[in-house]
């Protein structure tokens, strides 16, 4: 029988230092306090946030309570020898990177929700952690409360992952859902999203796809055992989508979602974020509002779907605390026998290249605003045929439906079969040059996700 002195309940609590007492930091305190008994039973010992760093010390102290030391200097937390784990919730690439590396150098484990930091500097950070024998846990960096990182790193470890596709930005999914429900254009819905708090005052990272690209970069690295390579991701946002595209997609049996996609092919790894037509019958096509969902296809398990809240105080705090529990359990284990940061052993990482977008093969939705005259359709389809691009379906609207009674222009919608992006780029340039094509052509990639 294990001596009483060696049982987990008699181990001293793990002491945690928190950098940044914002929405998520406050949520961590709330959930830890509310569920402390359950967390203790799972972790085998107590977890206590002993120190907090935040520039607004008065607000942080109010949120943390009287028993927690609050300082303005984050380095004071890192320098405290009693702190075992540092939670970084500052965000961004600058001071957050310095503090994370300093915490690692000081022998502290790190928990972070900072997807931007890891997507850009993850290779350096994970290498530093490996050298020091400490853990960097980042479940909260992707899809908030959905445990997708743990699923990819551990739950699906028996599989060769073939592809991952996800709605991983709640702001853009809310906007697209509202555009579909209310028939409104992007600009109108964005203002409403800002008023309701779903979009930031400066929503650039969300609506231009950058936030989703940070997240899919991390998932790609874990799924395929490659270094994080955000600089090689193709990134396209939703700002050019019109209400008519949402409507036409619906008529064709599709919905438009901003997807982060990573896929392993014979030539390399696809790593891309862009609006996609998804068949309306797919479960992921019916994920509405600010919710997130990720599909993962493995060779053994087939397709799995993970759904939930991708942001918010307590959902993200749930992921942060899950990482705290994992580190608490493994704190005294041999570093060589822990789950690697990116799922694969550091000396077994792959050098499989990330493909340029021009090399990606997919199918397309094209919307052309054209002059309502004879021969236009023939010229457009002729260009596609010459490029070796086959057509799946054509939808031509009556001119009166598009521009009102007496209109001389109409919309031509084309769905294609699969082709390499470079071919489509060439064909689009030729079609755009036609004097009967009256405005920039809308091109949306189509993903069957079968």
VOKE-808856 format. One record per residue (C-alpha): residue number from 0; residue in three letters; chain; x, y, z. Coordinates in steps of 0.5 Angstrom, whole numbers, plus 500, padded with zeros to 3 digits. Layout:
<recs>
REC   num   residu   chaine     x     y     z
REC   NUM      ala        A     X     Y     Z
...
</recs>
This chain:
<recs>
REC   num   residu   chaine     x     y     z
REC     0      unk        A   500   500   500
REC     1      unk        A   502   507   498
REC     2      unk        A   505   511   505
REC     3      unk        A   500   516   506
REC     4      unk        A   505   522   506
REC     5      unk        A   506   520   498
REC     6      unk        A   499   520   496
REC     7      unk        A   497   526   491
REC     8      unk        A   492   529   496
REC     9      unk        A   498   530   501
REC    10      unk        A   502   534   495
REC    11      unk        A   503   541   496
REC    12      unk        A   498   545   491
REC    13      unk        A   501   547   484
REC    14      unk        A   503   554   484
REC    15      unk        A   501   558   478
REC    16      unk        A   502   565   475
REC    17      unk        A   498   569   471
REC    18      unk        A   500   574   466
REC    19      unk        A   494   578   463
REC    20      unk        A   487   579   467
REC    21      unk        A   483   580   462
REC    22      unk        A   476   576   460
REC    23      unk        A   479   570   460
REC    24      unk        A   484   571   466
REC    25      unk        A   477   572   470
REC    26      unk        A   474   566   467
REC    27      unk        A   480   562   469
REC    28      unk        A   479   564   477
REC    29      unk        A   471   563   476
REC    30      unk        A   472   556   474
REC    31      unk        A   477   554   478
REC    32      unk        A   474   557   484
REC    33      unk        A   467   554   482
REC    34      unk        A   470   547   480
REC    35      unk        A   475   546   485
REC    36      unk        A   473   540   488
REC    37      unk        A   472   537   481
REC    38      unk        A   479   539   479
REC    39      unk        A   482   537   485
REC    40      unk        A   480   530   484
REC    41      unk        A   482   530   477
REC    42      unk        A   489   533   478
REC    43      unk        A   491   529   484
REC    44      unk        A   493   535   487
REC    45      unk        A   491   543   488
REC    46      unk        A   492   548   483
REC    47      unk        A   492   555   486
REC    48      unk        A   493   562   482
REC    49      unk        A   498   565   487
REC    50      unk        A   500   571   483
REC    51      unk        A   498   575   477
REC    52      unk        A   501   581   473
REC    53      unk        A   497   586   470
REC    54      unk        A   498   593   468
REC    55      unk        A   491   595   471
REC    56      unk        A   493   592   478
REC    57      unk        A   486   595   482
REC    58      unk        A   482   591   477
REC    59      unk        A   486   585   477
REC    60      unk        A   486   585   485
REC    61      unk        A   478   586   485
REC    62      unk        A   478   580   480
REC    63      unk        A   483   575   483
REC    64      unk        A   481   576   490
REC    65      unk        A   485   578   497
REC    66      unk        A   489   572   497
REC    67      unk        A   493   573   491
REC    68      unk        A   499   577   490
REC    69      unk        A   498   582   484
REC    70      unk        A   504   586   481
REC    71      unk        A   504   590   475
REC    72      unk        A   511   587   472
REC    73      unk        A   510   580   469
REC    74      unk        A   517   579   470
REC    75      unk        A   516   579   477
REC    76      unk        A   512   573   476
REC    77      unk        A   517   569   472
REC    78      unk        A   522   570   477
REC    79      unk        A   518   568   483
REC    80      unk        A   521   561   485
REC    81      unk        A   515   558   488
REC    82      unk        A   511   559   481
REC    83      unk        A   511   552   477
REC    84      unk        A   506   554   471
REC    85      unk        A   506   561   468
REC    86      unk        A   499   562   464
REC    87      unk        A   500   567   458
REC    88      unk        A   494   571   456
REC    89      unk        A   497   578   454
REC    90      unk        A   496   576   446
REC    91      unk        A   500   579   440
REC    92      unk        A   507   577   438
REC    93      unk        A   511   582   442
REC    94      unk        A   512   582   449
REC    95      unk        A   508   576   450
REC    96      unk        A   514   572   446
REC    97      unk        A   519   575   450
REC    98      unk        A   516   573   457
REC    99      unk        A   514   566   454
REC   100      unk        A   521   565   452
REC   101      unk        A   524   568   459
REC   102      unk        A   519   563   463
REC   103      unk        A   521   557   459
REC   104      unk        A   528   559   461
REC   105      unk        A   527   560   468
REC   106      unk        A   524   552   468
REC   107      unk        A   517   554   468
REC   108      unk        A   511   550   464
REC   109      unk        A   507   555   460
REC   110      unk        A   500   555   458
REC   111      unk        A   498   560   453
REC   112      unk        A   491   562   449
REC   113      unk        A   496   566   444
REC   114      unk        A   495   563   437
REC   115      unk        A   498   568   433
REC   116      unk        A   504   567   437
REC   117      unk        A   505   560   436
REC   118      unk        A   503   560   429
REC   119      unk        A   509   565   428
REC   120      unk        A   514   563   433
REC   121      unk        A   512   556   435
REC   122      unk        A   518   553   432
REC   123      unk        A   522   557   436
REC   124      unk        A   518   556   443
REC   125      unk        A   517   549   442
REC   126      unk        A   525   548   441
REC   127      unk        A   526   552   447
REC   128      unk        A   521   548   451
REC   129      unk        A   524   541   449
REC   130      unk        A   531   543   451
REC   131      unk        A   529   546   458
REC   132      unk        A   524   539   459
REC   133      unk        A   518   544   460
REC   134      unk        A   511   543   457
REC   135      unk        A   508   549   453
REC   136      unk        A   500   547   453
REC   137      unk        A   496   551   448
REC   138      unk        A   489   548   448
REC   139      unk        A   486   555   449
REC   140      unk        A   489   557   442
REC   141      unk        A   484   554   437
REC   142      unk        A   477   554   438
REC   143      unk        A   476   556   445
REC   144      unk        A   473   551   449
REC   145      unk        A   473   545   444
REC   146      unk        A   478   540   446
REC   147      unk        A   481   540   438
REC   148      unk        A   488   540   440
REC   149      unk        A   488   534   445
REC   150      unk        A   484   530   440
REC   151      unk        A   489   531   434
REC   152      unk        A   495   530   439
REC   153      unk        A   492   524   443
REC   154      unk        A   485   522   441
REC   155      unk        A   487   520   434
REC   156      unk        A   494   518   435
REC   157      unk        A   493   512   431
REC   158      unk        A   491   515   425
REC   159      unk        A   494   518   419
REC   160      unk        A   490   524   418
REC   161      unk        A   488   526   411
REC   162      unk        A   485   533   412
REC   163      unk        A   482   538   417
REC   164      unk        A   477   543   416
REC   165      unk        A   474   548   421
REC   166      unk        A   469   554   422
REC   167      unk        A   474   557   427
REC   168      unk        A   473   564   427
REC   169      unk        A   466   566   431
REC   170      unk        A   466   573   428
REC   171      unk        A   466   571   421
REC   172      unk        A   461   565   422
REC   173      unk        A   456   570   426
REC   174      unk        A   457   575   420
REC   175      unk        A   455   570   414
REC   176      unk        A   450   567   418
REC   177      unk        A   446   574   419
REC   178      unk        A   447   575   412
REC   179      unk        A   444   568   410
REC   180      unk        A   438   569   415
REC   181      unk        A   437   577   413
REC   182      unk        A   439   577   406
REC   183      unk        A   444   583   408
REC   184      unk        A   450   585   405
REC   185      unk        A   457   584   409
REC   186      unk        A   458   592   411
REC   187      unk        A   451   592   414
REC   188      unk        A   452   586   418
REC   189      unk        A   459   588   420
REC   190      unk        A   456   594   424
REC   191      unk        A   451   590   427
REC   192      unk        A   456   585   429
REC   193      unk        A   460   590   432
REC   194      unk        A   454   593   436
REC   195      unk        A   453   586   439
REC   196      unk        A   460   585   441
REC   197      unk        A   461   579   436
REC   198      unk        A   466   583   432
REC   199      unk        A   472   588   435
REC   200      unk        A   472   595   433
REC   201      unk        A   478   593   429
REC   202      unk        A   476   587   426
REC   203      unk        A   481   586   421
REC   204      unk        A   484   579   423
REC   205      unk        A   477   576   424
REC   206      unk        A   474   578   417
REC   207      unk        A   481   578   413
REC   208      unk        A   482   571   415
REC   209      unk        A   488   572   419
REC   210      unk        A   485   569   426
REC   211      unk        A   483   563   422
REC   212      unk        A   490   562   419
REC   213      unk        A   493   562   426
REC   214      unk        A   489   557   428
REC   215      unk        A   489   552   422
REC   216      unk        A   497   553   422
REC   217      unk        A   497   550   429
REC   218      unk        A   492   544   427
REC   219      unk        A   496   543   421
REC   220      unk        A   503   542   424
REC   221      unk        A   500   537   429
REC   222      unk        A   496   533   424
REC   223      unk        A   502   532   419
REC   224      unk        A   508   533   424
REC   225      unk        A   511   539   420
REC   226      unk        A   513   545   423
REC   227      unk        A   509   551   424
REC   228      unk        A   509   555   418
REC   229      unk        A   504   561   418
REC   230      unk        A   508   565   413
REC   231      unk        A   506   559   407
REC   232      unk        A   498   559   409
REC   233      unk        A   494   562   404
REC   234      unk        A   489   567   407
REC   235      unk        A   483   570   404
REC   236      unk        A   477   573   408
REC   237      unk        A   470   575   407
REC   238      unk        A   470   582   405
REC   239      unk        A   468   581   398
REC   240      unk        A   462   577   399
REC   241      unk        A   455   579   397
REC   242      unk        A   448   578   399
REC   243      unk        A   447   575   392
REC   244      unk        A   452   570   393
REC   245      unk        A   449   567   399
REC   246      unk        A   443   567   396
REC   247      unk        A   445   563   390
REC   248      unk        A   449   558   394
REC   249      unk        A   443   557   397
REC   250      unk        A   439   556   391
REC   251      unk        A   444   551   389
REC   252      unk        A   444   547   395
REC   253      unk        A   450   550   399
REC   254      unk        A   452   555   404
REC   255      unk        A   458   559   405
REC   256      unk        A   463   558   411
REC   257      unk        A   469   561   412
REC   258      unk        A   474   555   413
REC   259      unk        A   481   553   415
REC   260      unk        A   483   547   411
REC   261      unk        A   489   543   411
REC   262      unk        A   490   537   407
REC   263      unk        A   495   532   406
REC   264      unk        A   496   530   398
REC   265      unk        A   501   527   394
REC   266      unk        A   505   533   392
REC   267      unk        A   505   536   399
REC   268      unk        A   500   540   405
REC   269      unk        A   495   544   403
REC   270      unk        A   494   550   408
REC   271      unk        A   489   555   407
REC   272      unk        A   483   560   409
REC   273      unk        A   478   562   405
REC   274      unk        A   470   562   404
REC   275      unk        A   468   556   401
REC   276      unk        A   461   553   399
REC   277      unk        A   459   547   403
REC   278      unk        A   453   542   401
REC   279      unk        A   447   544   406
REC   280      unk        A   446   537   408
REC   281      unk        A   453   537   412
REC   282      unk        A   453   538   419
REC   283      unk        A   458   543   419
REC   284      unk        A   454   547   414
REC   285      unk        A   449   548   419
REC   286      unk        A   453   551   425
REC   287      unk        A   451   558   426
REC   288      unk        A   452   564   429
REC   289      unk        A   458   565   433
REC   290      unk        A   459   557   434
REC   291      unk        A   466   553   432
REC   292      unk        A   466   546   429
REC   293      unk        A   472   542   426
REC   294      unk        A   472   536   422
REC   295      unk        A   478   531   422
REC   296      unk        A   478   525   417
REC   297      unk        A   483   520   419
REC   298      unk        A   484   513   415
REC   299      unk        A   482   509   421
REC   300      unk        A   476   513   424
REC   301      unk        A   473   516   418
REC   302      unk        A   470   523   419
REC   303      unk        A   469   526   426
REC   304      unk        A   466   533   428
REC   305      unk        A   468   537   434
REC   306      unk        A   463   543   436
REC   307      unk        A   462   548   441
REC   308      unk        A   464   555   443
REC   309      unk        A   470   558   440
REC   310      unk        A   471   564   444
REC   311      unk        A   468   567   451
REC   312      unk        A   471   567   458
REC   313      unk        A   469   561   461
REC   314      unk        A   469   556   454
REC   315      unk        A   476   559   453
REC   316      unk        A   478   558   461
REC   317      unk        A   475   551   460
REC   318      unk        A   481   550   456
REC   319      unk        A   486   553   460
REC   320      unk        A   484   549   466
REC   321      unk        A   485   543   462
REC   322      unk        A   492   545   460
REC   323      unk        A   493   546   468
REC   324      unk        A   491   539   470
REC   325      unk        A   495   536   464
REC   326      unk        A   501   539   467
REC   327      unk        A   500   538   474
REC   328      unk        A   499   530   472
REC   329      unk        A   505   530   468
REC   330      unk        A   509   535   472
REC   331      unk        A   514   530   475
REC   332      unk        A   514   525   469
REC   333      unk        A   520   524   465
REC   334      unk        A   520   529   459
REC   335      unk        A   522   524   454
REC   336      unk        A   515   520   455
REC   337      unk        A   510   526   455
REC   338      unk        A   506   527   449
REC   339      unk        A   510   532   444
REC   340      unk        A   508   539   443
REC   341      unk        A   506   538   436
REC   342      unk        A   504   530   437
REC   343      unk        A   510   527   433
REC   344      unk        A   517   526   436
REC   345      unk        A   521   532   435
REC   346      unk        A   527   528   431
REC   347      unk        A   521   525   427
REC   348      unk        A   518   532   424
REC   349      unk        A   517   532   417
REC   350      unk        A   519   536   411
REC   351      unk        A   513   535   407
REC   352      unk        A   512   542   403
REC   353      unk        A   506   547   404
REC   354      unk        A   504   547   397
REC   355      unk        A   503   554   394
REC   356      unk        A   495   556   393
REC   357      unk        A   496   555   385
REC   358      unk        A   498   548   386
REC   359      unk        A   491   546   390
REC   360      unk        A   486   542   386
REC   361      unk        A   479   544   388
REC   362      unk        A   472   546   385
REC   363      unk        A   469   553   384
REC   364      unk        A   463   557   384
REC   365      unk        A   464   563   379
REC   366      unk        A   459   569   379
REC   367      unk        A   460   574   373
REC   368      unk        A   456   580   372
REC   369      unk        A   455   580   365
REC   370      unk        A   451   584   359
REC   371      unk        A   445   581   357
REC   372      unk        A   446   579   350
REC   373      unk        A   447   573   346
REC   374      unk        A   453   569   346
REC   375      unk        A   456   571   353
REC   376      unk        A   455   564   356
REC   377      unk        A   458   561   350
REC   378      unk        A   464   565   350
REC   379      unk        A   465   564   358
REC   380      unk        A   464   557   357
REC   381      unk        A   469   557   351
REC   382      unk        A   474   560   355
REC   383      unk        A   473   554   361
REC   384      unk        A   473   549   356
REC   385      unk        A   480   551   353
REC   386      unk        A   483   551   360
REC   387      unk        A   481   544   361
REC   388      unk        A   476   546   366
REC   389      unk        A   469   542   366
REC   390      unk        A   463   545   368
REC   391      unk        A   458   542   373
REC   392      unk        A   452   547   373
REC   393      unk        A   450   553   370
REC   394      unk        A   445   558   373
REC   395      unk        A   443   564   369
REC   396      unk        A   438   569   372
REC   397      unk        A   433   573   368
REC   398      unk        A   436   581   368
REC   399      unk        A   430   583   371
REC   400      unk        A   431   579   377
REC   401      unk        A   438   582   378
REC   402      unk        A   438   589   376
REC   403      unk        A   430   591   376
REC   404      unk        A   425   592   370
REC   405      unk        A   429   594   364
REC   406      unk        A   436   592   366
REC   407      unk        A   441   590   361
REC   408      unk        A   445   586   365
REC   409      unk        A   445   579   369
REC   410      unk        A   448   574   373
REC   411      unk        A   451   568   371
REC   412      unk        A   453   563   376
REC   413      unk        A   458   557   374
REC   414      unk        A   460   551   378
REC   415      unk        A   466   547   376
REC   416      unk        A   469   540   377
REC   417      unk        A   476   540   380
REC   418      unk        A   482   543   377
REC   419      unk        A   488   546   379
REC   420      unk        A   488   553   382
REC   421      unk        A   493   556   377
REC   422      unk        A   488   554   371
REC   423      unk        A   483   557   374
REC   424      unk        A   487   563   375
REC   425      unk        A   489   564   368
REC   426      unk        A   481   562   365
REC   427      unk        A   479   568   370
REC   428      unk        A   484   573   367
REC   429      unk        A   481   571   360
REC   430      unk        A   474   572   362
REC   431      unk        A   475   578   366
REC   432      unk        A   478   581   360
REC   433      unk        A   471   580   356
REC   434      unk        A   468   587   355
REC   435      unk        A   461   583   356
REC   436      unk        A   464   582   364
REC   437      unk        A   461   588   367
REC   438      unk        A   464   588   374
REC   439      unk        A   470   583   378
REC   440      unk        A   468   576   378
REC   441      unk        A   467   573   384
REC   442      unk        A   470   566   385
REC   443      unk        A   469   562   391
REC   444      unk        A   472   555   392
REC   445      unk        A   467   549   393
REC   446      unk        A   469   544   399
REC   447      unk        A   464   537   399
REC   448      unk        A   468   535   405
REC   449      unk        A   465   528   404
</recs>
